[in-house]
Each structure stands twice: as C-alpha cells, then as structure tokens.
Amino acid sequence: MNLLIIRLIIFAVLFYAGLKLYGIYRQRKLEHDEKSKTLNRHEGGKMVRCRWCDVHVPEDEALRDQEQWFCSGAHRDRFLQEQQDKDGTL
C-alpha cells in the first residue's frame, strides 16, 4: 500500500512538472513568433535613402517631396530651407 502511494505521488509530481515545462515552452514559442513577426515586418519592402542624412528607411515610413525621400519632416524642412537659401544667394 505504501509503495502504491509513493508511486502515485511520484507520478503526480512528474505530471505537474511536465505541465509546467510545456507552459514555459509554449510561452517562449509565442514570444519568439511575435518577435519574428516584428522583425520581418518590412521584409521584401523597398528601402529609400533620406536626402538629408543618407539613412535608409522603409519606403512606407519615409516622406516624399518633389521626387526626393526623407526620413522625417524635420529633415525635409531643413533640406528645403537649404535649397531656398542656395537659390536666394545665387
């Protein structure tokens, strides 16, 4: 009788440990899948270069003005201001 109870307790502990390990595995797999989705978000997308700072950004996040690409509105404004200054001094 004592041997049966000991086996039952060992089985219960192993079953509980297995469930915990499966839960940890599942959680890590979900986190890995989410991470890979965010990393591959722009996979295959076209990259364009900012005219002001030469940084490459995805085309869908870049700003376009007069057939030129910019990474932000501030860089677009600086570039346009510089062009106006050059045209005004010439």
Buried (B, 14 or more C-beta within 10 A) or exposed (E): EEEEEEEEEEEEEEEEEEEEEEEEEEEEEEEEEEEEEEEEEBEEEEEBBBBBEEBEBEEEEBBEEEEBBBBBEEBBEBBBEEEEEEEEEE
